[in-house]
Amino acid sequence: MTDSYQEWFPVLAERQSMNTLQGMEWILGSQFFAYSQELIALQACPDAHCLRAWMEQRNLHIDYVLFHRQRASQNLIDSLYSDGHYDLIYESSTAVIFAVSP
């Protein structure tokens, strides 16, 4: 609930975020807690396989995955580098972005 990077990047990039919690309490109402628990499960993913399984279980089709280096697990990022479903499209000292292959 305190990650301004995650909250504002989708707006600045003109993209929809599939895992931003801020503001969802107004939209989801009584389903908010369940949704927040799903996001906790997503953030606990240790590797690319877990990330893909999380998306498939929710029937989500996403184009890009963004990681803020200071908050992301390096093991997770490394697993995406070597996974054929994710293509590195941007990398800096603060962010890594992968395109997601169908």
Backbone hydrogen bonds in HBPLUS format (Angstrom, degrees):
<---DONOR---> <-ACCEPTOR-->    atom                        ^
c    i                          cat <-CA-CA->   ^        H-A-AA   ^      H-
h    n   atom  resd res      DA  || num        DHA   H-A  angle D-A-AA Bond
n    s   type  num  typ     dist DA aas  dist angle  dist       angle   num
A0007-GLU N   A0003-ASP O   3.04 MM   4  6.30 152.7  2.12 147.4 156.1     1
A0008-TRP N   A0004-SER O   2.88 MM   4  5.85 163.1  1.91 150.1 152.5     2
A0009-PHE N   A0005-TYR O   2.99 MM   4  5.71 156.0  2.05 144.8 151.0     3
A0011-VAL N   A0008-TRP O   3.11 MM   3  5.35 119.7  2.49 104.6 119.1     4
A0012-LEU N   A0008-TRP O   3.05 MM   4  6.32 167.4  2.07 161.9 165.3     5
A0013-ALA N   A0009-PHE O   2.81 MM   4  5.93 150.3  1.90 156.9 165.7     6
A0014-GLU N   A0010-PRO O   2.93 MM   4  5.74 107.1  2.47 131.3 146.2     7
A0015-ARG N   A0010-PRO O   2.86 MM   5  4.86 165.5  1.88 145.5 149.5     8
A0014-GLU N   A0011-VAL O   3.17 MM   3  5.00 153.2  2.24  98.0 106.0     9
A0024-MET N   A0021-LEU O   3.03 MM   3  5.64 161.7  2.07 137.1 142.5    10
A0026-TRP N   A0023-GLY O   3.26 MM   3  5.88 151.5  2.35 112.4 118.8    11
A0027-ILE N   A0024-MET O   3.07 MM   3  4.99 121.6  2.43  94.2 109.2    12
A0028-LEU N   A0024-MET O   2.78 MM   4  5.74 177.5  1.78 164.3 165.1    13
A0031-GLN N   A0028-LEU O   3.03 MM   3  5.14 164.7  2.05 131.2 127.3    14
A0032-PHE N   A0029-GLY O   3.14 MM   3  5.61 164.9  2.17 118.1 121.1    15
A0035-TYR N   A0031-GLN O   3.06 MM   4  6.31 159.0  2.11 152.7 159.2    16
A0036-SER N   A0032-PHE O   2.83 MM   4  6.13 156.2  1.89 154.8 161.8    17
A0037-GLN N   A0033-PHE O   3.01 MM   4  6.29 148.7  2.11 147.9 156.1    18
A0038-GLU N   A0034-ALA O   3.09 MM   4  6.43 144.9  2.21 143.2 152.5    19
A0038-GLU N   A0035-TYR O   3.11 MM   3  5.07 120.8  2.48  94.0 108.8    20
A0039-LEU N   A0035-TYR O   3.08 MM   4  6.45 149.8  2.18 148.1 156.0    21
A0040-ILE N   A0036-SER O   3.03 MM   4  6.32 144.4  2.16 141.0 150.7    22
A0041-ALA N   A0037-GLN O   3.08 MM   4  6.36 152.8  2.15 142.4 149.0    23
A0042-LEU N   A0038-GLU O   2.99 MM   4  6.32 151.1  2.08 142.7 150.8    24
A0043-GLN N   A0039-LEU O   2.92 MM   4  6.15 163.1  1.95 148.9 152.7    25
A0044-ALA N   A0040-ILE O   3.12 MM   4  6.31 125.7  2.43 136.6 150.1    26
A0044-ALA N   A0041-ALA O   3.19 MM   3  5.13 138.9  2.37  94.6 106.3    27
A0045-CYS N   A0042-LEU O   3.03 MM   3  5.41 165.4  2.05 114.5 118.9    28
A0051-LEU N   A0047-ASP O   3.17 MM   4  6.52 159.4  2.22 149.8 155.9    29
A0052-ARG N   A0048-ALA O   2.93 MM   4  6.17 164.6  1.96 156.1 159.3    30
A0053-ALA N   A0049-HIS O   2.93 MM   4  6.13 160.5  1.97 149.7 155.5    31
A0054-TRP N   A0050-CYS O   2.89 MM   4  6.07 155.6  1.95 150.1 156.5    32
A0055-MET N   A0051-LEU O   3.12 MM   4  6.41 157.7  2.17 147.2 152.5    33
A0056-GLU N   A0052-ARG O   2.91 MM   4  6.15 162.6  1.94 153.0 158.0    34
A0057-GLN N   A0053-ALA O   2.91 MM   4  6.04 160.2  1.95 152.0 156.5    35
A0058-ARG N   A0055-MET O   3.19 MM   3  5.32 134.5  2.41  98.7 110.7    36
A0060-LEU N   A0055-MET O   2.92 MM   5  5.02 174.2  1.92 146.5 147.1    37
A0059-ASN N   A0056-GLU O   3.09 MM   3  4.81 160.7  2.13 100.5 106.2    38
A0100-VAL N   A0063-ASP O   2.80 MM  37  5.23 162.7  1.83 135.2 137.2    39
A0065-VAL N   A0098-PHE O   2.84 MM  33  5.20 151.4  1.92 148.5 156.6    40
A0098-PHE N   A0065-VAL O   2.90 MM  33  5.20 159.7  1.94 148.7 155.1    41
A0067-PHE N   A0096-VAL O   2.82 MM  29  5.20 154.4  1.89 155.9 163.2    42
A0096-VAL N   A0067-PHE O   3.01 MM  29  5.20 146.4  2.12 144.0 151.6    43
A0071-ARG N   A0068-HIS O   2.85 MM   3  5.58 156.6  1.90 127.9 135.3    44
A0072-ALA N   A0068-HIS O   3.06 MM   4  6.01 130.9  2.31 151.4 161.9    45
A0069-ARG N   A0094-THR O   2.95 MM  25  5.20 152.1  2.03 124.3 131.3    46
A0077-ILE N   A0073-SER O   3.11 MM   4  6.49 165.0  2.13 153.1 156.3    47
A0078-ASP N   A0074-GLN O   2.83 MM   4  6.00 163.9  1.86 150.7 155.5    48
A0079-SER N   A0075-ASN O   2.99 MM   4  6.16 148.7  2.09 141.4 149.4    49
A0080-LEU N   A0076-LEU O   3.14 MM   4  6.49 144.3  2.27 146.8 156.0    50
A0080-LEU N   A0077-ILE O   3.11 MM   3  5.22 125.6  2.42  98.0 111.8    51
A0081-TYR N   A0077-ILE O   3.10 MM   4  6.47 149.2  2.20 149.4 158.0    52
A0083-ASP N   A0080-LEU O   3.27 MM   3  4.98 150.6  2.36  95.6 104.2    53
A0086-TYR N   A0083-ASP O   3.35 MM   3  5.96 172.2  2.35 120.3 122.1    54
A0101-SER N   A0085-HIS O   2.73 MM  16  4.87 172.9  1.74 144.7 147.2    55
A0087-ASP N   A0099-ALA O   2.86 MM  12  5.07 163.3  1.89 147.7 153.5    56
A0099-ALA N   A0087-ASP O   2.74 MM  12  5.07 161.4  1.77 150.1 150.1    57
A0089-ILE N   A0097-ILE O   2.91 MM   8  5.81 176.7  1.91 156.0 156.5    58
A0090-TYR N   A0097-ILE O   3.26 MM   7  5.04 146.8  2.38 144.9 140.0    59
A0097-ILE N   A0090-TYR O   2.87 MM   7  5.04 166.3  1.89 144.6 144.7    60
A0092-SER N   A0095-ALA O   2.81 MM   3  5.28 151.6  1.89 166.2 164.6    61
